[in-house]
Amino acid sequence: MRTFELLVIGSGPAGIQAAASYAEAGGPGPVAIVSADVDEPYMRPPLSKDSLAGGPPVEPTPIGPAVPKDAELLLGRNVTAIDLEKRTVTAGDETLGFRRLVVATGAVPTPFPEADADAEIHLLRSLEDARCLTAAAKRSTSAVVIGSGFIGCEAAASLGSRGVDVTLVTPEDGPQTTRLGDHASRQITSWLTDLGVEIRTGVQVTHVDAPRTVHLDDGTTLAPDMILSAIGMQPAAGDLGDPAGLQTYDGRLVADERLSVAPGVWVAGDSARGLNVTAGRSLDVEHWGDALAMGDLVGRNAAATDGSGEETGDGWQPWSDVPGFFSEIGEHTLQYAAWGDGHERAEVVERTGGFTVWYADADDVVVGVLTYNADDDYERGSGLVAQKATLTEALSGARPDEDDPEGDSGDGDA
């Protein structure tokens, strides 16, 4: 049996960054990254954009941090079990040993539940998903997109840009109304309709008949050339964590402020429900930039231990960043920094060629900021979220205390 000083499960941003930061921090080898994905590590955000809009063919864009040159990349191997007592994982037909383990399994698309088994419904998460979706778009004149989250809106915009007649179906009053509020939803609606996208709001898909007949609960039936379901993601760590005796929550591993789930075991990215010390509570995040930041943290924390959880070197660091991301809907880019677990109030500030939405809780403490063509508001806003500034301070143009180390946020794409 081969044993690794660091074994990373997952070749997405969190996993690759964890391995890179571990090596950079002087962590000992050997290191291995094991992944069910068959493609070399690649960025996922571009998958819903240029190629789908009619641009160049889908090609993998390498993840920013390079795989450490001495790390072994084990692709096409599905990890089915973790044994904490024996310090092993089962990966395909091989058992691998570890001293330190990072779980960065990411998430998988939620399949549309009410459909015939042979209904032709696309999902979008992997490089292969994008290739299949783009191939379908080339031979389609009409499409139905189910769901108005960021992936649904981005994909609908891309399909509309290439001339496909798109119908986006959402149970919300408008795209992203629940999460971002009415003002942002109206802007997103305008951007999509300008691209020819028809938006059906307050409507649910009741069933999809094979091959591509979509039934809505208002009695409407649609028969598009292609269907994309973008109704959400399911974290992929629960099936590993539960049998291993790790604490889980909705498919995520529950971690402390160091993103540790057991001695010598860490979690990062979509797989994690970690205690954020700045927020003062546990958070779930599903953004690319946050996965990179969490991977960096756990990689360095892993390098600062002897494998049993005992600190060596410079010691551990806590997770403190404000989650943040950007989303490109057609030619428009939204930036968002927030705790992401809800708000009670939203205040809109119009800017030249753009806008800012400030989100506050019941005590008028700023919990998030959304900007469009208002970069300065985004930069100061993420700091104000970290410092728990009041809505009045945010609206007055206050800037965060630059001496406060918590005035930082993640940065990445949806």
C-alpha positions in Angstrom: 0.0 0.0 0.0 1.3 3.4 -0.9 1.2 6.0 1.8 1.3 9.8 1.3 2.2 12.6 3.7 -0.7 14.6 2.1 -3.6 13.0 0.2 -6.1 15.3 -1.4 -9.5 14.1 -2.5 -10.7 16.3 -5.4 -9.0 18.1 -8.3 -11.1 21.3 -8.3 -9.8 24.7 -7.1 -9.9 23.8 -3.4 -8.0 20.6 -3.9 -5.3 21.9 -6.3 -4.8 25.0 -4.2 -4.5 22.9 -1.0 -1.7 20.8 -2.6 0.1 23.9 -4.0 0.0 25.8 -0.7 1.0 22.8 1.3 4.1 22.4 -0.9 4.8 26.2 -0.8 4.7 26.1 3.0 7.3 23.4 3.1 5.0 20.4 3.8 6.8 17.1 3.4 6.1 14.7 0.5 5.0 12.5 -1.1 1.7 14.2 -2.1 -1.1 12.8 -4.1 -4.4 14.2 -5.6 -7.0 11.7 -6.3 -10.1 12.6 -8.4 -13.1 10.9 -10.1 -12.6 13.5 -12.9 -10.8 12.1 -16.0 -9.6 15.5 -17.2 -6.6 17.4 -16.1 -7.6 20.1 -13.5 -9.5 22.9 -15.1 -11.5 26.0 -14.3 -15.3 25.6 -14.2 -16.6 29.3 -14.5 -15.8 29.5 -18.3 -18.0 26.5 -19.0 -21.2 28.5 -19.0 -19.8 31.3 -21.2 -17.9 31.8 -24.4 -18.2 28.4 -26.0 -21.8 28.1 -25.2 -22.4 31.6 -26.6 -20.9 30.4 -30.0 -17.2 31.2 -29.3 -14.2 28.8 -29.7 -14.7 25.1 -28.8 -14.7 24.1 -25.2 -11.1 23.7 -24.0 -9.9 23.2 -20.5 -8.5 26.3 -18.8 -5.9 25.4 -16.3 -6.6 26.3 -12.6 -4.4 29.2 -11.5 -2.2 27.3 -9.0 -0.1 24.6 -10.7 -0.2 21.1 -9.5 3.0 20.7 -7.5 5.6 19.1 -9.7 6.3 16.3 -7.2 2.6 15.6 -6.6 1.0 12.5 -8.1 -2.3 13.1 -9.9 -4.6 10.1 -9.8 -7.5 10.8 -12.2 -10.5 8.7 -13.0 -10.6 7.2 -9.5 -13.7 7.5 -7.4 -13.0 7.6 -3.6 -15.7 5.4 -1.9 -14.5 5.2 1.7 -12.3 6.9 4.3 -11.0 4.9 7.3 -9.8 7.3 9.9 -8.5 4.6 12.2 -6.4 3.0 9.6 -5.6 6.3 7.9 -6.6 5.0 4.5 -9.0 5.8 1.6 -10.4 3.4 -1.0 -9.9 4.9 -4.4 -11.1 2.6 -7.2 -9.5 -0.7 -6.7 -6.6 0.7 -4.7 -6.2 1.5 -1.0 -4.1 4.6 -0.3 -2.6 5.5 3.0 -2.3 9.1 4.4 -0.9 11.0 7.3 -2.8 14.2 6.3 -6.0 14.3 4.4 -7.9 17.1 2.6 -11.4 16.5 1.5 -12.3 18.8 -1.5 -14.8 16.7 -3.3 -16.9 19.7 -4.4 -20.5 19.3 -5.5 -22.5 17.6 -8.2 -25.5 19.1 -10.0 -28.9 18.2 -8.6 -30.7 16.1 -11.2 -34.2 17.2 -12.2 -36.4 14.8 -10.1 -39.6 14.7 -12.1 -38.6 13.3 -15.4 -38.7 10.2 -17.5 -35.6 8.1 -17.1 -34.7 8.6 -20.7 -35.5 12.3 -20.9 -32.8 14.4 -22.5 -31.9 16.8 -19.8 -28.4 18.4 -19.7 -26.6 19.4 -16.5 -23.6 21.7 -16.3 -20.7 21.1 -14.0 -17.9 19.2 -15.7 -15.9 19.8 -18.8 -17.7 16.8 -20.4 -21.1 18.4 -19.4 -20.0 21.6 -21.2 -19.0 19.7 -24.3 -22.3 17.9 -24.5 -24.3 21.1 -23.9 -22.4 23.1 -26.5 -22.8 20.3 -29.0 -26.5 20.3 -28.4 -26.6 24.1 -28.7 -25.0 23.9 -32.2 -28.0 21.8 -33.5 -30.7 23.6 -31.5 -33.0 26.6 -32.3 -34.8 26.5 -29.0 -34.0 25.7 -25.4 -35.6 25.6 -21.9 -33.5 26.4 -18.9 -34.9 25.2 -15.6 -33.8 27.4 -12.7 -32.7 31.0 -12.4 -29.6 30.7 -10.2 -26.3 32.0 -11.5 -25.5 29.0 -13.7 -29.0 29.1 -15.1 -28.9 32.9 -15.9 -25.3 32.7 -17.3 -26.2 29.8 -19.5 -29.5 31.3 -20.7 -27.6 34.5 -21.6 -24.9 32.5 -23.5 -27.5 30.5 -25.4 -29.5 33.7 -26.2 -26.3 35.3 -27.5 -25.8 32.6 -30.1 -29.4 33.0 -31.3 -31.2 30.2 -29.6 -34.7 30.9 -28.5 -34.5 30.5 -24.8 -37.2 30.1 -22.2 -36.1 30.3 -18.6 -38.5 28.8 -16.1 -38.3 29.8 -12.4 -40.7 29.5 -9.4 -39.4 32.9 -8.1 -41.0 36.2 -8.9 -37.9 37.0 -10.9 -34.3 35.7 -11.4 -32.5 35.7 -8.1 -35.2 37.6 -6.3 -34.9 35.6 -3.1 -31.2 35.9 -2.8 -30.4 39.4 -4.3 -33.7 41.3 -4.0 -36.1 43.0 -6.4 -33.7 45.6 -7.9 -31.0 43.2 -8.9 -33.6 40.8 -10.2 -35.1 43.5 -12.5 -31.7 44.2 -13.8 -30.9 40.6 -14.6 -34.3 40.3 -16.2 -33.6 43.2 -18.4 -30.2 41.8 -19.5 -31.7 38.4 -20.3 -34.7 39.8 -22.2 -32.4 42.0 -24.2 -30.8 38.8 -25.5 -34.2 37.4 -26.4 -34.6 35.2 -23.4 -38.3 34.7 -22.4 -38.6 34.4 -18.6 -41.5 32.5 -17.1 -41.7 33.5 -13.4 -43.8 32.0 -10.6 -44.0 28.7 -12.6 -42.7 25.3 -11.8 -41.8 22.4 -14.1 -44.0 19.5 -13.1 -42.6 16.8 -15.4 -40.3 16.3 -18.4 -41.4 13.6 -20.8 -38.9 11.8 -23.0 -37.3 13.0 -25.0 -37.9 16.7 -24.5 -41.4 17.7 -23.5 -41.6 20.1 -20.6 -44.9 20.4 -18.6 -45.4 23.5 -16.4 -47.8 23.8 -13.5 -49.8 26.6 -15.3 -50.8 24.0 -17.9 -48.3 25.1 -20.5 -46.3 22.5 -22.5 -43.0 23.3 -24.1 -41.1 21.2 -26.7 -37.6 22.6 -27.0 -34.7 21.2 -28.9 -32.6 21.1 -25.7 -33.2 21.3 -21.9 -30.7 22.5 -19.3 -31.6 21.8 -15.6 -29.8 24.3 -13.3 -31.7 23.8 -10.0 -28.8 23.7 -7.7 -25.9 21.6 -6.4 -25.5 18.8 -4.0 -22.3 18.7 -1.9 -20.4 15.5 -2.5 -18.8 14.9 0.9 -21.7 13.4 2.9 -21.4 9.9 1.5 -17.8 9.8 2.6 -18.2 11.6 5.9 -21.1 9.7 7.4 -19.6 6.2 7.2 -16.3 7.6 8.5 -17.9 9.0 11.6 -17.4 12.6 10.7 -20.1 15.2 11.5 -22.0 16.2 8.4 -24.7 18.8 7.5 -26.6 18.6 4.3 -23.9 16.7 2.6 -21.1 18.9 3.9 -18.4 18.1 6.5 -18.7 20.2 9.6 -15.4 21.9 10.4 -14.0 24.1 13.1 -12.5 27.6 12.5 -9.3 26.0 11.0 -11.4 23.9 8.6 -10.4 20.8 10.5 -12.9 17.9 10.8 -10.7 15.5 12.7 -7.0 15.3 13.7 -5.0 15.6 10.5 -8.1 15.9 8.3 -9.4 19.1 6.7 -12.1 20.1 4.3 -12.4 22.9 1.8 -14.7 24.3 -0.9 -18.2 23.2 -1.6 -17.7 20.2 0.7 -17.2 22.4 3.8 -19.5 23.9 6.4 -16.8 25.8 8.3 -16.8 28.1 11.3 -15.9 31.6 10.0 -14.4 33.6 12.8 -15.3 36.9 11.3 -19.0 36.0 10.8 -19.0 34.2 14.2 -21.0 31.3 12.7 -20.7 28.3 10.4 -21.2 29.1 6.7 -21.6 27.2 3.4 -20.0 28.7 0.4 -20.2 27.6 -3.2 -17.9 30.0 -5.1 -14.7 29.5 -7.1 -12.7 32.1 -5.3 -13.7 30.9 -1.9 -12.7 27.4 -2.8 -9.2 28.7 -3.7 -9.0 30.7 -0.5 -10.1 27.7 1.6 -7.7 25.4 -0.2 -4.9 27.8 0.5 -5.8 27.9 4.2 -6.1 24.1 4.7 -2.9 23.5 2.7 -0.9 25.8 5.0 -2.6 24.4 8.1 -1.8 20.9 7.0 1.9 21.9 6.5 1.9 23.3 10.0 1.1 19.9 11.6 2.9 16.7 12.1 -0.1 14.7 10.6 -1.7 13.9 13.9 -3.0 17.3 14.4 -0.2 18.6 16.5 1.1 22.0 15.5 4.6 22.5 14.1 6.2 25.5 12.5 4.1 28.7 12.4 0.9 27.1 13.7 -2.6 27.1 12.2 -4.7 30.0 10.8 -8.4 30.5 11.1 -10.9 30.9 8.3 -11.9 34.6 8.4 -12.6 35.8 4.8 -15.9 37.3 3.7 -17.2 35.1 0.9 -17.3 36.8 -2.5 -17.7 36.1 -6.2 -18.5 37.6 -9.6 -21.0 36.5 -12.2 -21.0 37.3 -15.9 -24.4 37.4 -17.4 -23.9 38.2 -21.1 -21.7 41.3 -21.1 -22.7 42.3 -17.6 -20.6 41.5 -14.5 -22.1 41.4 -11.0 -19.8 41.4 -7.9 -21.1 40.1 -4.6 -19.6 39.9 -1.1 -21.8 38.5 1.7 -22.2 36.0 4.4 -24.8 34.4 2.1 -27.3 33.3 4.7 -30.0 35.9 4.2 -30.8 39.5 4.9 -33.7 41.5 6.2 -33.3 44.8 4.3 -31.9 45.9 1.0 -31.0 49.5 0.0 -30.2 50.5 -3.5 -27.7 53.2 -4.5 -27.7 54.2 -8.1 -24.2 54.8 -9.6 -23.2 56.2 -13.0 -23.8 53.3 -15.4 -24.4 50.9 -12.5 -25.7 50.4 -9.0 -24.9 49.1 -5.5 -27.2 47.1 -3.2 -26.4 47.1 0.5 -27.9 44.2 2.5 -28.5 44.4 6.2 -29.8 42.2 9.0 -32.6 43.0 11.5 -30.2 45.1 13.5 -29.2 47.1 10.4 -25.7 45.6 10.4 -24.4 45.2 6.8 -24.3 41.5 5.8 -23.6 41.9 2.1 -23.0 44.1 -0.9 -23.8 43.6 -4.6 -22.4 45.9 -7.2 -22.6 46.5 -10.9 -20.0 48.9 -12.4 -19.3 50.2 -8.9 -16.0 48.6 -8.0 -15.2 51.1 -5.2 -18.4 50.2 -3.4 -17.5 46.5 -3.7 -14.0 47.0 -2.4 -15.1 49.0 0.7 -18.3 47.0 1.0 -16.6 43.7 1.7 -14.5 45.3 4.4 -17.6 46.9 5.9 -19.3 43.4 6.0 -16.2 42.0 7.8 -16.3 44.8 10.3 -20.0 44.6 10.9 -20.6 48.2 10.0 -24.1 49.7 10.1 -26.2 50.3 7.0 -26.1 54.0 7.8 -22.3 53.9 7.7 -22.3 52.1 4.4 -24.8 54.6 2.8 -22.8 57.5 4.1 -19.7 56.4 2.2 -17.7 55.1 5.2 -14.6 53.1 4.5 -13.4 50.1 6.5 -10.6 50.5 9.0 -7.5 49.6 7.0 -5.8 48.3 10.2 -8.5 45.7 10.7 -7.1 42.4 9.4 -10.7 41.1 8.9 -11.5 43.7 6.2 -11.0 41.2 3.3 -13.1 39.1 1.1 -12.9 36.2 -1.2 -13.0 36.8 -5.0 -14.1 34.3 -7.6 -16.7 33.4 -10.1 -20.0 31.7 -9.6 
